[in-house]
Structure formats: structure tokens, C-alpha cells
Amino acid sequence: MSLPLEGLTVVAVEQAVAAPLATRQLADLGARVVKVERPDGGDFARGYDHAVEGTGAHFVWLNRGKESLAIDLKAETGRDVVRRLLAGADVFVQNLAPGAAERLGLGAADLRAEHPELVVVNLSGFGAGGPMEQRKAYDMLIQAEAGLIAITGTPETAVKTGIPTADIAAGMYCTQAVLAALLRRWRTGEGATIEVSMLEATVEWMGYALYTQMYTGTQPPRMGLSHSSIAPYDAFPTADGQILIGVQNDQGWRTLVREVLEAPELAEDLRFATNVARVAHRAECDAELGRRTVTWPSAELAERLARAGVPAAEVNGVADVVDHPQLRARDRWRSVRTEQSEVPALLPPVTFQDVEAAMGGVPALGQHTRALLREAGLRPEEIEQNLAAGVASQAQTSGPVPAT
């Protein structure tokens, strides 16, 4: 069977996290993705670190299965090459600074006027218009503006999330929007102009916290591992560490204290009889549980909780996740090629029963420049002239062309 997006072409002028995540998901689903990068260094995520055999960890995560075209969009030749490639493309994604695509002649209005069937996605920090349109929009800044930092951390210390939540939220909505637009185009023949704002994507993920604020006038407090509306919901001590327990209904509470912790008297305690009561007496509830959980080693308590159907988890380090038994048992690891070596990569979390994700290689900067310039119609001498002038660059790599 073929992958869902085989035969579709995406051209992306992208960098950092949000847009590359969106287009990587399209590549995993079978789309051909042409990544347009600056000749002098490319996507700056390439240089965040050199953790993966000399390649940046962010870049390896976000850019498998793409073809890299290294070309200067400030040069007319560079802009013309991208426009020619767009003539045969289905989707254009860009996350340049506000107004930059329009100044390059790659604005949605111009592109859709020439190619009405094209799906154009503009991904930005704050969206077009409004007083913050031109502001820088890094993940941490968006988390702050969206209120996420205000409810993340402990009562003493606010923190950002440990992963780029705002970037990921925007990237996920971008992929979702592209798929919806392609489905509509299949029905009607019409393309789409789509805008995705990192701020709006992250505020949407604030969910219940927004409604709590609007309808109670009270901001949900920073609770660390706990939860403002549920108890017990926290880390509890064990004989050799700690374990997370989250009970979301009263039957679960009774199962926990009777069957797992062997403390049936807590099931009859009116302070803990309902979730509302447990939240009101959270400190006493947590203390009672902690006195009992500490008598078991983590692994044994985790097994008791699992047998009873009580939601719980051991607190894994990242090294534990790399060798997680569930991922191994489900055979979720594959190998992809970078310019330096083969590296492990997780299959995407969406599994099609009849076909596996493409999982192509991670391109070197400009690995496909010559081939793409030929595809755009440049003559051999023109290609060499542009390479010699630095308008374009071609990687010197012996690695294979990523599968698309």
C-alpha cells in the first residue's frame, strides 16, 4: 500500500521548530518536502548543538525525509528557483519574519493568484495584524505571553515547560490545517491560504485554565506535579524513590486505599470521600497516602497499582525512556541516515496498519541543490555559475538521498 501523501510536493522556507515539525510530519506520511535553506549555514537549528554525531539534536528530530535546497532568496535567481518549484507543488509553508515572504514575492496573495490550487501556510508568532505582529516569537516568549509559564512550576517558582510546547502546538495545527485543506481541494479543486499563530495555538492548549479564570476570577495556581482540581494527583514517596498516582474519581480512591494501600479506614473518612473533599483537604490526604506508599519499593507498588487499575507511573529519566520496555516491545525504533551516521529514530505515533512511515534521511545542507536547480530548469552552466557565486551551495556528502 502507498503512504497517504505520496505524490504530493511541499516546498518549505522554514527554520527552527514549528514549521519544520509540521513538514516533517508530512514527509513521514509520504509527501516530498523540499526544504529551502540559506547557503551560509542553513536552518539555524543545525547549529544549536552537535549532539547527534556532529549534527544538531533539534535538526535530526525535525528534518528527516526532506530534500535540502541551499539558495539565497535575496538573489533574484534564488527567488525564481523557488517560484518555479512552486509551479509543481501542492503546499507552500513558510515561517519567515512577518512581511518577509511578501517582500520576496512569495506572499500568499501573489502565489495563489498564479496557482489557485496551491495550499499556502503562513506560520508566525502572533499572527498578521495587531500590536505584536512584528515581535520576536521564540518558544519561551510565547509560553510567557500565553500564560503557560504562569501556571507551570511550583508555588515558589514559575518555569517554562521542558520541551518547546508553543512550537509543537503551532506545528501540529499547521499539519492538521494542511491535511484539511488538501481534503477540501480534492473535493473542490480550490487551494487555501492558512495562518497559524504560535500564540493562538498555545492559548488554545491552555484549555481549562482559561475557563477557570474567566468563570471564577481566579488563576489556577502553580501546583508542581499536583493538579488544582484533582486529588490525590502527585508524586508520593516509596521505599526507594517516588511514584506518581492520579485518582480522578471516587471509586478509584476507594480501590486505591482498600486494595492497594490496605488502608480501608481511609475509604470511610469523610475528609476524603469525594474529590471535592479531597481537594479541600489535600495536605491531609497526601500525608496519609505518603505514610503508606513509603512502605513499598517503587517497582512493587507500581505493580500493585497496575493490577488494581489505579493510574500511576514511575518517574523515569530520559535514559529510561530511551530504553522504555513498551517502546521496545512494540518495535517503535528505526534507523535514519544523517550526513554523519545512522541514528535511531522513533516511528511517528500514528500507525497505519498497512504501511509504515517513510522515515527518510536527514539531509546535509544543500544535499539536493544541483538536482533541484536542474528540476527548476536551470542549464548546467547556470547551475555552476550560481554555485560559484555563492547564490547556491551543494553539500559534499557521500550519504544517500533521503527516501521520499
Secondary structure, DSSP 8 states (H G I E B T S, - for coil): ---TTTT-EEEEE--SSHHHHHHHHHHHTT-EEEEEE-TTT-SGGGGS--TBTTB-HHHHHH-TTEEEEEE-TTSHHHHHHHHHHHTT-SEEEE--STTHHHHTT--HHHHHHH-TT-EEEEEESS-SSSTTTTS---HHHHHHHTTTGGGSB-SS-B---SS-HHHHHHHHHHHHHHHHHHHHHHHH---EEEEEEHHHHHHHHHTHHHHHHHHHS------TTSBTTBSSEEEEE-SSSEEEEE--SHHHHHHIIIIIS--THHHH-GGGSSHHHHHHTHHHHHHHHHHHHTTS-HHHHHHHHHHHT--EEE---HHHHHT-HHHHHTT-EEEEE-SS-EEEEE--S--BTTB---------TTTTHHHHHHHTT--HHHHHHHHHHTSEE-----S-----
